[in-house]
Amino acid sequence: MRVKFDVKALLTKVKTYWRAPAEGRYMPIREIAAVSLGGLGVRFITNTVVTMIVSTGNVLIGNTIGIPPMPLYFLYLFSVVANIPLTTLRAKIVDYSHLKTGKYRPFVFFTAIPTALLGVGFVLAPYDRMTLLGKCAVVLAFNVGFQFFYYFLYDSNENLVNVLSPNTYERSDVYSVKSIVDSLAPSITNIIVPLIAKAVTGEETIYDMRVYRAVYPPILVIGVLLSVFIYAGTREKIVQPKNHRIRTPFFDTLKTVARNKYFWIISLASCLGFLEASFFNVLGWMYNYQKVCSAGQFALITTIYGNASFWAMLFTPALVRRFGKRNLLVFSNVLNILFIAFMYPVVHDSPTNVMIWMFLACLFLNAVVSQITVTITPSINGDIRDYQQFISGERIDGIFAVAGLIGSVWNLATASILPAIYDRAGLNAETAEALGYSSANIYEVLYNEQYFRSICGVLILASVLGASLNVLPYFFYDLTENKQEGMIAVLKIRAMLEDDAAGVLEAQTLREGVGHIDRAEAMERESRIDLRQAKRTGGRKALKQARRHNTDLDVSRMVLSEIRFFDTPQAAPLVARAEKLTQAGAEHFFALLDTDLRTAKALPKRTPEEKETRRTWITVARDEKTAAHLLQKHGSACLAPFDEDAFERLFCAEDAAEEALQTAYAQKDKDAVRRLRTEKARLAKEIKAATKAFTRYNRIIKPYRDAQKLLEKRARMQRLPALRAAAHAQNASE
């Protein structure tokens, strides 16, 4: 059957949806174009700078600069330790700064510039005139800067689409388009590096600093210029109340991530698969040390290899709709194991003249299935953050990076394994000297064909083990696309109710929230449609309609569960407790706390409702226990109402002192500078003390505050009939 490509229809569609999104979507085509072109710029920067980030298998730092594996491991250790406080700082900036320009959008451009400048400085440093200690010091210094700016840029770019649309399918579509566009960055780089290497060095080697100095600075400049498109052409659209601000203390917010099982599943998969990338350097080693092809052939090989990702990016959105993200994760990772395993006989037994081409075939297939996971992972992370907002009521994004430090600690503990594998396989000074090479650069061992095949074979087996462990947690991931759509519907209803209570409810928010409720009630008595039966009787069209029906049914059940919560038996004891605590008042509610943790853990957990009730009462019991402990430790004086306006006064005073300090600097008034710096230090101490007191107060008062929130939520729910009537009247008038 011939498929006609209607160019006119495509152009009409682009024109129609260039400035306004299609129905059910949130991003117009203009915004998708902006995030894709800007993403290309960011990818030029990150794809370049990532080669400078310290890791145990880094070829730029190891092979080119000449830092051996074990010193490289210690550099990695110091770098990871430095990243811990910097990650916390980045998370606080993202979640607590409340910038009007967005949560991620402003930081993409403003971190691209320093990241690019650090990258230029890194490759221009005169390593050839340094001792080993000097090389290590310079590399570590640059990497401390990368730990803040590079990861801030990378995380902002990766998570941006998650706040541009709450539609999980649209996220997958946009990530696919964005991935296709920004994949041009590594493709272009991989083509020009070996060609410029030949021109610059006169040899077929890419491990020469002259190559990086010729290629990287122009690429970084281009990346910064393109990244402007993201800041200029996008607008964040997070589903939350209009005036909502995170007031929960940072570490209390961090604790809520512990309830997010999906975050831990994805994190566990990443931790278990730490050896999966062991084979990544083999292709470059074949070219550089075994001379199995020319510079032109290697450019062609890297181009073909890079092209493999294109097909996965192109078809992933359709595969997500057909099979779901969880099934794709499992299937693609199983295939990934097989294609990595096929590499072993290639490097171990194949003839030298065809080895790199056979290895390319395995790499190509591996890249296709691996890119499926890479393409859908950002969308999965968006779903996980939606789930976090659904269970906690707070939209926290940056704090996931802090929780992810557990993975960094794991990586730190396991990072010595790959250098140890290198050493045991023969990539060490002793082997280099025995073969007649210099021990100053142990990678010269790879010139020996026997050792090359042996070492690469060991790395591939390690990758097979890592890929096999990586797939296991995905079998427990059950956050479906239907569940995510239901969560967004519930979040819209919550936002509608909170905006109504705050007196800032907009017509669009009202229509969307009431629309979800109306559809849910209309489907209350509907039942699921058998998809196989639908396809047999009505074909593809009937199958598509049946899937949509089942999705709407799942969403409606979540909506009804939300709006009817206070009518359930599970809500009655929670409401009774909340009324009792609020009637006692903030200074006397402690006498009424009587929830026992052992009793809560003994509650039944046979049905989903019982499990949720049990989790709720366990949380209540733990909060009460924490509050009681803190009250006993700090005394009843901590129950006095906290003056939250003090923060505003302190911040205003700090801003005024900073402005006056800049004026003093400009006027070269040394006495004023000294006085104002002392004033700023005093204010910083007061802010720190106030933050500590506020955190302590919140933890002590939490059972009372939670009781207030529950009753406020019930009061908002009681407004639903009036809101529905207003929405229906609004629709009728239009």
Secondary structure, DSSP 8 states (H G I E B T S, - for coil): ------HHHHHHHHHHTSSS--TT----HHHHHHHHHHHHHHHHHHHHHGGGS--TT-HIIIIIS---HHHHHHHHHHHHHHHHHHHHHHHHHHHHS--TT-SSHHHHHHHHHHHHHHHHHHHHS-GGGS-HHHHHHHHHHHHHHHHHHHHHHHHHHHHHHHHH---HHHHHHHHHHHHHHHTHHHHHHHHHHHHHHHHHHSSS----HHHHHHHHHHHHHHHHHHHHHHHHH------S-TT----S-HHHHHHHGGG-HHHHHHHHHHHHTTTGGGGGGHHHHHHHHH--S-HHHHHHHHHHHHHHHHHHHHHHHHHHHHH-HHHHHHHHHHHHHHHHHHHHHHHHHS-HHHHHHHHHHHHHHHHHHHHHHHHHHHHHHHHHHHHHHHHHS----THHHHHTHHHHHHHHHHTTHHHHHHHHHT-SHHHHHHTT--TTSGGGGGGSHHHHHHHHHHHHHHHHHHHHHHHGGGGG----HHHHHHHHHHHHHHHHHHHHHHT---HHHHHHHHHHHHHHHHTTT-----HHHHHHHHHHHHHHHHHHHHHHHHHHHHHHHHHTGGGSTTHHHHHHHHHHHHHH-TTTGGGG----HHHHHTS--SSHHHHHHHHHHHHHHHHHHHHHHHHHHH-GGGGS---THHHHHHHHHHHHHHHHHHHHHHHT-HHHHHHHHHHHHHHHHHHHHHHHHHHHHHHHHHHHHHHHHHHHHHHHHTTHHHHHHHHHHHHHH-
